[in-house]
Amino acid sequence: MQSSHSTAELRRLDRQHLWHPFTPMSLWNKSDPLVIVAAEGMHLIDSDGNRYLDGVSSLWCNVHGHRVPEIDQAIRAQLDRVAHSTLLGLACEPSILLADRLMKIVPRNLKKVFYSDAGATATEIAFKLAAQYWFNVGRPEKSEFVGFAEAYHGDTVGAMSIGRMPTFHRPYFPMLFKVRFSPSTYVYRSQTPDDPARVKEQCLASLRAILQEHGRKIAAVCIEPLVQGAGGMIIQPEGFLRAVREMTREHEVLLIADEVAVGFGRTGRMFACEHEGVEPDLMCAAKGITGGYLPLAATFATQQIFDAFLGDPSEGKTFYHGHTYTGNALACAAAMASLDLFEKRDLLNQVRQKSLALSQMLDRLKALPHVGDIRQKGFMVGIELVEEKATRKPFDPRLRIGAKVCQAVRKHGVILRPLGDVVVLMPPLAMEVSDLEKIMNAVNNEVAALKHD
Ligand SMILES: Cc1ncc(COP(=O)(O)O)c(C=O)c1O
């Protein structure tokens, strides 16, 4: 499929006008970027007609592949009715019907959904709801937050405050609000990389100490359940999330589950919290909610939290927050079509089965000299590359080894995007084992080709 513009012309216009997200533009302007003009199933197609397997689900959101007839059709049908109408002062059919569907799949204690349009808005809303909840119930002193090291919750100010990543956020540190941080369960980079149970206990002890000392001032603990994605696919040992839930309850602190990356089937369950039977007080979802088609996000709350915002408007308990495209009708229609496909194709079961095949493929990488650690939960994979395996010595970041490997796999027809030197694999949940094999072979070849002397 060719574009009406030449690749050279598209690249020239891109360089002239665009500022790309999370991209060192000095390098970008010296590169010849792929220009995607179409897609089909698991493939993205560039302006020269080359096809690439979408190994990162177009930034972790695609679920069923691209140009899925059922979702395309649902959006077209909605277009014939209305593309968007505001939820401020009006209700709109698809947002109502989607809410009814969502309530059947989220943890049972969650009873209300507040829509927005990105992961960062979903988390920002959760933080504001948590703070205002305590304000409304007469405990305004509970206004502080606890986050985890290496966590990521988005790029708005609240999200950067609670998910503070020095590489991304250092220039903004002066404008971020105070947050107490508990260590993450980054077992591979801990003092005891062979003892996850010990790392888990140490991390829980840190959190316990924070809550014991400051719990009466803390509104909420925010966690990415099971996998800290953008931090490098850091996986929490079994029981960690459950213990965090118990501790927050004990100290009268709300638990916010940021399921933006792990939600909608990524870990083999619809929501990661389900693995440990955890019911958070607030839960954030985005990315996969529309199958990766359109921007939509959701923040879910308990009845108890919702009720604290009721009362006469003069009492000042209202949640004065909203976005123009909140609950967009086309996005809600896509989300419902995506949920239909989850059911029709028994997708969660498929993810669990294909994850086992994926683990076997990953096992083959273990012996490679520069593979330090492989972390996997369902369809979330991080392969941490190191200069020296025995000592876990990282590569010099200036070498940009992760980026180089991801660039190199393109010649095998695969798109990947790293997190530093962690090569990330986040395929659409519907990807077949044969395509997973192709991606893994490409990674295997290019990682094996790294010089190791
Ligand atoms: C856990 C988590 N929360 C929030 C976000 C932010 O989502 P968005 O990029 O849609 O704002 C991300 C994005 O990667 C994420 O992984």
The ligand as an ORCA input file, in Angstrom:
! r2SCAN-3c Opt
* xyz 0 1
  C       1.202      2.419     34.385
  C       0.988      3.601     33.507
  N       0.253      4.627     33.962
  C       0.016      5.718     33.202
  C       0.527      5.811     31.934
  C       0.275      7.035     31.107
  O      -0.606      6.755     30.067
  P      -0.753      7.786     28.849
  O       0.493      7.697     28.051
  O      -1.956      7.293     28.107
  O      -0.960      9.133     29.456
  C       1.305      4.771     31.420
  C       1.886      4.850     30.067
  O       2.722      4.088     29.665
  C       1.543      3.641     32.226
  O       2.312      2.618     31.795
*
